[in-house]
Amino acid sequence: MLAATTALVVSGCVPTINVTAADAAGDPLCARVVLAVPETVLGQPKVRATGQATAAWGEAGAAITLTCGVEVPPPTTEECESIQVVSGGVEQTFDWITTKDDNGWTYVSFGRDPAVAVQVPTALGLGQPTAALIDLAGAISQVETTRTCL
């Protein structure tokens, strides 16, 4: 009985970040993405996220979030960043549509279906927010690339 009570108390201390599930969160590939996310991103510990096919790291107000199943971006003239990462001993290219506002950066995977969005808040005071995408490469690689940025 004491062990069960202790487990409940300890698990009750884990912060929870509210992250809204995307429309295609039920895609089986999203489950693979979420199961492959790392325990830390940019040095921030993984915490509970509320939405299906979501993940979060850090604390409320300054959390890095991942949402799988967002709308797949069509061909676009928006800024597209190609990031090369060695994942599983293989060099892979990950393309991201990037937007920035006062709250931070939003990266949406390009050329992968389902698409994944990663939000990195300015509250973290980072000089290189794309480092989060490198940390998440193993998880994002669960979705095959079907096209690339031009």
C-alpha positions in Angstrom: 0.0 0.0 0.0 2.8 2.4 0.9 4.6 1.8 -2.5 1.4 2.5 -4.4 0.8 5.8 -2.4 4.4 6.8 -3.0 4.1 6.1 -6.7 1.0 8.3 -6.9 2.6 11.1 -5.1 5.7 11.0 -7.3 3.8 10.7 -10.5 1.6 13.6 -9.4 4.6 15.9 -9.4 5.3 15.6 -13.1 4.2 18.7 -14.9 1.6 18.5 -17.6 1.7 20.7 -20.7 -1.6 21.3 -22.6 -1.0 20.5 -26.3 -3.9 20.3 -28.7 -4.0 17.2 -30.8 -3.9 17.7 -34.6 -6.6 16.5 -36.9 -4.6 13.5 -38.1 -3.2 12.5 -34.7 -4.7 9.1 -35.1 -2.4 8.2 -37.9 -0.4 5.1 -36.9 2.8 6.7 -37.9 2.2 9.4 -35.3 2.3 6.7 -32.6 5.7 5.7 -33.9 6.9 9.3 -33.8 5.8 9.9 -30.3 7.2 6.5 -29.0 10.6 7.5 -30.5 10.9 11.0 -29.0 13.9 11.5 -26.7 13.9 12.1 -22.9 15.5 15.5 -23.4 15.3 18.2 -26.1 17.7 21.2 -25.8 18.5 20.0 -22.3 14.8 20.2 -21.2 13.3 17.1 -19.6 10.3 15.4 -21.2 7.0 16.1 -19.4 3.5 14.9 -19.9 1.5 16.4 -22.9 -2.3 16.3 -22.9 -3.1 15.7 -26.6 -2.9 12.5 -28.6 0.3 12.3 -30.7 1.9 15.1 -28.8 5.0 15.5 -26.7 6.5 18.3 -24.6 9.8 19.2 -22.8 10.4 21.9 -20.2 7.8 23.8 -18.2 4.6 25.7 -18.7 5.2 29.0 -20.5 8.5 27.8 -21.9 7.8 24.3 -23.2 9.1 22.8 -26.5 6.2 21.0 -28.0 5.8 18.4 -30.8 2.4 17.7 -32.5 2.1 14.9 -35.0 -0.7 14.9 -37.6 -0.7 18.6 -38.5 -1.8 19.6 -42.0 0.8 18.5 -44.6 2.3 21.6 -46.1 1.7 22.0 -49.9 4.4 23.3 -52.2 5.2 26.8 -50.8 7.3 29.9 -51.2 7.7 30.1 -47.4 11.2 29.7 -45.9 12.2 26.0 -46.0 15.2 24.9 -44.0 17.1 21.7 -44.8 18.9 20.2 -41.9 21.3 17.3 -42.3 21.5 15.0 -39.3 23.3 11.6 -38.7 20.6 9.4 -37.3 21.1 5.7 -36.7 24.5 6.0 -38.4 22.9 7.3 -41.6 23.0 10.9 -42.8 19.5 12.1 -43.5 18.0 15.4 -44.6 15.0 16.9 -42.8 13.2 19.8 -44.4 11.2 22.2 -42.3 8.9 25.1 -43.1 9.8 27.8 -40.6 7.7 30.6 -39.1 8.6 33.0 -36.3 6.5 35.3 -34.2 6.9 37.0 -30.8 6.3 33.6 -29.0 9.0 31.7 -30.8 9.6 29.5 -33.8 7.3 26.9 -35.4 8.8 24.3 -37.6 6.5 22.0 -39.7 8.1 19.0 -41.4 8.0 19.2 -45.2 7.7 16.2 -47.5 6.5 13.8 -44.8 2.9 12.6 -44.3 1.8 12.8 -41.5 3.5 16.2 -40.9 5.0 17.1 -37.5 5.0 20.6 -35.9 7.7 21.5 -33.4 7.3 24.8 -31.4 10.3 26.3 -29.7 9.5 29.3 -27.4 11.6 32.4 -27.3 11.3 32.2 -23.5 14.1 29.6 -23.6 16.4 32.4 -24.8 18.0 30.2 -27.4 20.5 31.4 -30.0 20.0 28.2 -32.1 16.4 26.9 -31.9 17.0 24.5 -34.8 19.0 22.4 -32.4 15.7 21.0 -31.2 15.1 19.6 -34.6 18.4 17.7 -34.4 17.4 16.3 -31.0 14.1 15.1 -32.6 15.6 13.7 -35.8 15.3 10.1 -34.7 11.6 10.5 -34.0 10.8 12.4 -37.2 12.7 9.8 -39.2 9.8 7.4 -38.4 7.9 9.1 -41.2 9.4 8.6 -44.7 10.4 11.5 -46.8 8.4 11.7 -50.0 9.6 15.1 -51.4 12.1 17.8 -50.6 12.5 21.6 -50.5 13.6 23.2 -53.7 
